[in-house]
Amino acid sequence: MHEPKSVNPSMQKIMANASLKGGLSWGVSGSAREITRRRKFPTVEDLRATARRRVPGFSFEYVDGGAGLDRGVVRNAAALDAVEIVARYGREQTDPPLDVTLFGQKYSAPLGIAPMGLPGLIWPGAEIHLARAAQRARIPYTAATVGGVAIERLGAIAPDVLWFQLYRLPDDDHAAAFDLVRRAKDAGARVLVLTLDVPARMKRPRELRNGLLVPFKLSARMIYEAATSPAWSAALMRHGQPTFANLAQYAGNKATAGEIAGFTQREVRGAFTWDEVARFRDAWDGPVVVKGILHPGDAEQAVSLGIDGIQVSNHGGRHLEGAPPSIDVLPAVAAAIGDKATVLFDGGVRSGLDVVRALALGASAALAGRAFLYALGALGEDGPAYVIDLLTEEIRTSLRQLGIPSPDAVRLLRVRHPGAMRFP
Ligand SMILES: Cc1cc2nc3c(=O)[nH]c(=O)nc-3n(C[C@H](O)[C@H](O)[C@H](O)COP(=O)(O)O)c2cc1C
């Protein structure tokens, strides 16, 4: 079908009314603005393409890139694409309820926001918009240790859905990390997420080429890129330059943004040992998740320490470029721990169907990272809510298409998973 090249104003009105009444395009309804957005951004890939044009190049590269030559990022997506699920037909069609209970709390969908450091680079004030959208939609939002907005502020915005991700700060017998954990608890975080998969700092060439280094130096190119991204620059004026807000108070009284960045670079290091995991488990009165698990043996070890959740993840391809796609180890990890802990998944989620694929292979919920950041880059503060709607609608239609009554029933279907890894 061809769109008319130019439409006169009265024709435009008739078309807008038609859209509002019945919806001219497939499955799209709502206000004229929503319909326009749905037509412009039917997929996360459309959001990504617009984000690339709308934000400075150095911000986009920070978010989009992975370790090395990005092969891990590419493999995550390819491995998810390769997972096929066979539908069953002939049953009564119902709209499957999407809500899911994780660690004793009900959420509206098996979808969450993964922790991300400095998301304010792609859209200044990002955490505030992510937290707000998650709270409204009742999906988990994981605030990051190296976030740009302090945990106390996020707790006030998202009191019902806030999780907190902790990196290792080993100095002074983990004093700063234990203090952060206390602050997260006081701020109302419900789940503590310990990230294990960062034993070394990996090279991300796209960040190096763009000069995203500590100490940070603004280059002429960065200034040019910011100046030619007016909406992004206006958001920067409103929210200020992103800093490591959670860590600021440990960097010394009146530390400058540069000094806080230097402190973060120096002090946040290494991966938790199992002994350290046990110590943080004891310090947290509530559920604890370990993130970055790829081996069933590590999942079993965590469970034996009383960990409540395993987040199967390869950090979205940002650390070990040669790690397997997280979807390819998910079934083995899920089989190893059975119902002794809750299995979560992240890595490459770009659609509701990807979430359903993860559910089919043993996860109770999937978390997305970049999908939310692309939405912020494309739509600014409206982005997170937009992508939550987009993904939940796709989860619902995928489940309907598969002919099953609820998200967990997807595990009963026949799945072809060519990349599935076996562990002897
Ligand atoms: C810009 C960016 C920053 C991230 N920062 C963190 C972080 O501070 N802590 C952490 O545990 N994971 C971090 N991650 C990894 C995500 O939590 C998640 O594992 C990953 O993004 C999932 O892959 P996806 O982006 O393909 O959805 C980051 C990811 C991105 C894209």
PDBQT file of the ligand as one rigid body, heavy atoms in Angstrom, charges set to zero:
ROOT
HETATM    1  C1  LIG A 501      25.379   1.370  29.040  1.00  0.00    +0.000 C 
HETATM    2  C2  LIG A 501      25.355   0.130  29.894  1.00  0.00    +0.000 A 
HETATM    3  C3  LIG A 501      25.838   0.196  31.191  1.00  0.00    +0.000 A 
HETATM    4  C4  LIG A 501      25.797  -0.940  32.002  1.00  0.00    +0.000 A 
HETATM    5  N1  LIG A 501      26.208  -0.852  33.302  1.00  0.00    +0.000 NA
HETATM    6  C5  LIG A 501      26.063  -1.911  34.137  1.00  0.00    +0.000 A 
HETATM    7  C6  LIG A 501      26.344  -1.780  35.521  1.00  0.00    +0.000 A 
HETATM    8  O1  LIG A 501      26.726  -0.716  36.007  1.00  0.00    +0.000 OA
HETATM    9  N2  LIG A 501      26.196  -2.892  36.307  1.00  0.00    +0.000 N 
HETATM   10  C7  LIG A 501      25.778  -4.090  35.805  1.00  0.00    +0.000 A 
HETATM   11  O2  LIG A 501      25.642  -5.061  36.541  1.00  0.00    +0.000 OA
HETATM   12  N3  LIG A 501      25.475  -4.212  34.477  1.00  0.00    +0.000 NA
HETATM   13  C8  LIG A 501      25.594  -3.164  33.650  1.00  0.00    +0.000 A 
HETATM   14  N4  LIG A 501      25.263  -3.284  32.329  1.00  0.00    +0.000 N 
HETATM   15  C9  LIG A 501      24.780  -4.576  31.816  1.00  0.00    +0.000 C 
HETATM   16  C10 LIG A 501      23.256  -4.686  31.911  1.00  0.00    +0.000 C 
HETATM   17  O3  LIG A 501      22.845  -4.771  33.255  1.00  0.00    +0.000 OA
HETATM   18  C11 LIG A 501      22.732  -5.934  31.183  1.00  0.00    +0.000 C 
HETATM   19  O4  LIG A 501      23.410  -7.072  31.637  1.00  0.00    +0.000 OA
HETATM   20  C12 LIG A 501      22.862  -5.808  29.658  1.00  0.00    +0.000 C 
HETATM   21  O5  LIG A 501      22.672  -4.490  29.222  1.00  0.00    +0.000 OA
HETATM   22  C13 LIG A 501      21.844  -6.709  28.976  1.00  0.00    +0.000 C 
HETATM   23  O6  LIG A 501      22.006  -6.705  27.596  1.00  0.00    +0.000 OA
HETATM   24  P1  LIG A 501      21.144  -5.792  26.602  1.00  0.00    +0.000 P 
HETATM   25  O7  LIG A 501      21.680  -4.406  26.729  1.00  0.00    +0.000 OA
HETATM   26  O8  LIG A 501      21.441  -6.395  25.287  1.00  0.00    +0.000 OA
HETATM   27  O9  LIG A 501      19.697  -5.888  27.020  1.00  0.00    +0.000 OA
HETATM   28  C14 LIG A 501      25.303  -2.165  31.494  1.00  0.00    +0.000 A 
HETATM   29  C15 LIG A 501      24.828  -2.204  30.187  1.00  0.00    +0.000 A 
HETATM   30  C16 LIG A 501      24.842  -1.076  29.391  1.00  0.00    +0.000 A 
HETATM   31  C17 LIG A 501      24.280  -1.165  27.985  1.00  0.00    +0.000 C 
ENDROOT
TORSDOF 0
